[in-house]
Amino acid sequence: MRKKPEKQACELCQRRALLTFHHLIPRKVHRRARFQKHYTPEQLQQGIWVCYPCHRAIHKRHDEMTLALQFNSLDQLISDPDLAAHITWVKKQKVQC
């Protein structure tokens, strides 16, 4: 069971907003042998708390396998140039709750 976020700010854009849980390794790939072999169940459940616009942006820019293989940490997500452009833009937007 996921804990409620300790912070009320998105881990990507740092805005205070309603947050959703983003699995760093998408649940869609958890059953694949490659992921079951290399990750513990606890590692597969790791994630970050992000606002709705950032969560949509993550999944709009990358498919689940790309997220699982290349963007499976907060640092990797932040270092993605396309997502970084979104983060810069969304930081300037008014929060809608």
C-alpha positions as CSV (number, residue, x, y, z in Angstrom):
1,M,0.0,0.0,0.0
2,R,1.3,3.4,-1.0
3,K,1.7,6.0,1.7
4,K,0.2,9.5,1.2
5,P,2.9,11.9,0.1
6,E,4.7,13.6,2.9
7,K,5.1,16.7,0.8
8,Q,2.2,18.3,-1.0
9,A,4.4,19.4,-3.9
10,C,5.0,17.7,-7.2
11,E,8.4,16.0,-7.3
12,L,8.9,17.2,-10.8
13,C,7.6,20.8,-11.0
14,Q,7.6,21.5,-7.2
15,R,4.1,23.1,-7.4
16,R,1.7,22.5,-4.5
17,A,-1.2,20.6,-6.1
18,L,-3.2,17.4,-6.0
19,L,-0.8,14.6,-6.5
20,T,-0.9,11.2,-8.2
21,F,1.5,8.2,-7.7
22,H,3.7,7.4,-10.7
23,H,5.3,4.0,-10.7
24,L,8.9,4.5,-11.9
25,I,8.7,1.0,-13.5
26,P,5.2,1.0,-15.0
27,R,2.9,-1.7,-13.7
28,K,2.2,-2.9,-17.3
29,V,5.7,-4.4,-17.5
30,H,5.8,-5.9,-13.9
31,R,4.8,-9.4,-15.1
32,R,7.5,-9.6,-17.8
33,A,10.3,-12.1,-16.9
34,R,13.0,-9.5,-17.4
35,F,11.6,-7.3,-14.7
36,Q,10.7,-10.0,-12.3
37,K,14.3,-11.4,-12.6
38,H,16.1,-8.1,-12.1
39,Y,13.9,-6.3,-9.6
40,T,12.4,-7.2,-6.2
41,P,8.6,-6.6,-5.7
42,E,9.5,-3.6,-3.5
43,Q,11.6,-2.1,-6.3
44,L,8.8,-2.6,-8.8
45,Q,6.5,-0.6,-6.4
46,Q,8.7,2.4,-6.1
47,G,7.4,5.6,-7.4
48,I,7.1,9.4,-7.1
49,W,4.2,11.7,-6.4
50,V,3.5,14.1,-9.2
51,C,0.7,16.5,-10.2
52,Y,-1.7,15.5,-12.9
53,P,-0.1,17.7,-15.7
54,C,3.3,16.2,-15.0
55,H,1.9,12.7,-14.8
56,R,0.2,13.1,-18.2
57,A,3.3,14.6,-19.7
58,I,5.4,11.6,-18.6
59,H,3.1,9.1,-20.3
60,K,2.5,11.3,-23.3
61,R,6.2,11.5,-24.1
62,H,7.2,7.9,-23.5
63,D,5.7,4.4,-23.8
64,E,5.8,2.0,-20.8
65,M,8.8,0.0,-21.9
66,T,10.9,3.2,-22.5
67,L,9.9,4.4,-19.1
68,A,10.8,1.1,-17.5
69,L,14.2,0.8,-19.2
70,Q,15.4,4.4,-19.6
71,F,13.5,6.7,-17.2
72,N,13.0,4.6,-14.1
73,S,14.3,7.2,-11.6
74,L,13.4,10.7,-10.7
75,D,16.9,11.9,-11.8
76,Q,16.4,10.3,-15.2
77,L,13.0,11.8,-15.7
78,I,14.3,15.3,-14.8
79,S,17.2,14.9,-17.2
80,D,14.9,14.1,-20.1
81,P,15.1,17.3,-22.3
82,D,11.5,17.0,-23.5
83,L,10.2,16.6,-20.0
84,A,12.4,19.3,-18.7
85,A,10.8,21.7,-21.2
86,H,7.4,20.7,-19.9
87,I,8.5,21.2,-16.3
88,T,9.7,24.7,-17.1
89,W,6.4,25.5,-18.7
90,V,4.2,24.0,-16.1
91,K,6.0,25.8,-13.2
92,K,4.6,29.0,-14.7
93,Q,1.0,27.7,-14.8
94,K,-1.7,28.4,-12.2
95,V,-2.5,25.4,-10.1
96,Q,-6.0,24.1,-10.6
97,C,-7.4,22.0,-7.8
